[in-house]
């Protein structure tokens, strides 16, 4: 478990020089991990926060608290603290994948970042089948250098399953 969190921190460090971003990535990783293991991400928060670097623990505890609202953010929601807090708020205050994404987008600001983080959490929580088909059917990924080959959703799912085993 600690090894995986450290890997998440190192991956975040490739693009973000701020330790707060590393810790946010480790928190996000843990939220996803515990969800896949069957523990609700909201019930695991206290244990996850205990693993956060002490320098950042209090600030994350504030934005991840059950009574926190994105209107209380003291920084732009694209910053790691309010982004993760907003994503968790969207998950906490809705009852479906689609509603969580809509809530994240409706916050405004850095909507693509907040919705992407929300999508990761909500996807782990609600599962692939909860994602509306009209959102996934048009997915395709052209592969440069492969004579116009395009991966469609079924190909991407097959690849994900192969990588996961």
N, C-alpha and C positions, 0 to 999 in steps of 0.2 A: 504494500500500500504506500509506504513512504517513498519507495523507489519510483512509483508511478507519479506521485505528486512532484517529486524532484524533476522527473522528465518533463512534466507539464511546465514547470518553472523554466527549465532550460530552453524549451521550445519557445516560450513567450519572450525570453531574453534575446532570441534571434532578431526580433523586430521591435522590441520595447526595452529601453534602457532603465525604466523605472521599476523598482522592486514591487511597487504596488500592483503593477500589471502582472508581474510574475505570480504574486499571491492570488490575484483575481483569477488567473488561469488555473491555478491549483484548486481554488474553491470550486470553480466551474467543473473541473475534472471530477472532483469528489462528489459534487451534486449528481453528475451523470452516473458515476460509478455506483453510488448507493442506490440510485433509482433502478439501475439494471439489476442490482442484487435484491430488489424487492422492498427496500426501505424507502419511504416517502422522503423526497428531498427536504421538505419543510420540517420533518421530525428529526432529521439528522443534522440540522444546522449547528446546534450547540457543540456536538462532537467535531464537526468540520472546523468551526471557528477556533477550537482549542489547538488545531494544527497549524494555524496561520501564524506567521512571524509576529512576535509581540509588538513590533513597531507599527503594524498595520491592523492588528486585531480589533481595537476599539472602533476604528472607523468602519471596518467591514461589519462589525456587530450592529452599528447604528443603521446602515443602509439595508441590512438583511433582516432587521427586526420586524416582527409581525405588524407593528403599528406604523411602520415607515411608509410614507407615500412619496412618489416621485416629485411632487410639488415641494418637498422639503430638501431637495438636492441643493447643495451649495456649489456645485460645479456643473458644467455642460454635460448632458447625459451620454455623450460619446466617451467621456472619461470613465476609467475602469470602475470606480466606486458606484456612481449613480447608474451606470449601464447595467452592472450586475444586479444592483438593488432594484432597478426598474424591471428587469427581466423576471426576477423572483416575485416582485409585486404582481406582474401580469399573470404569472402562473397561479399565485395565491388567490387572486380576486376573480378568476374565471373558472369555467367548468369544462372547457374543451380546447383542443389544439387551436382551432380556428379563432375562437374568442380571445385566447391568450395572444396570438399574433396581432389581431386587430387592436387589442388594448395597448400593446407595445407601440404599434404604429400611431395610434391616436394620441400618444404622448407628444408627438412632434419631436423636433430636434434632430438628433442623429438616428433617424428611424431605421436605416438599414442595419446599423450596428446593433441597436437594442433589439430589433426584431430577429436578427440572426441568433443572438444569444438566447432570446426567448424561445426561438424555434428549436434550438438544441435541447434546452431544458424540457419544453413541452413535448417534443418528439420522443425523448427518453421516457417521459412520464406517461403520455397517452398512447404511444406506440405508432408504428408506421401506418396502420390502418385508420388512424384518426386524422391523418392528413387528407384533406379533400382531394379526390381523384382529379378534379379539374385543375388543381395546383400542380400535380405531378405528371400528368399525361403529356404535357408539352415539353417535358425535360429532354434535352438532348445535348450531348457534348461532342462537338467535332474534334477529331484527332488529327492535328497537323502532321503531315508527313506520312499518312497512312491511306493515301489514295482516296480521300474523301470519306473514309469510314466515320460513322457517327455512332456513339453509344447512346442508347435510349434508356429509359427508366429500368426496364427489365435487365439490360446489360449491367447497369450500375448496381442494381440490387444483387445480381449474381456475383459481381466483383467484390462487393462488400461482404457477402457471405463467405467467399473464398478467402478473403483477407482476415476475416474473423475466426477462421478455423485453423 
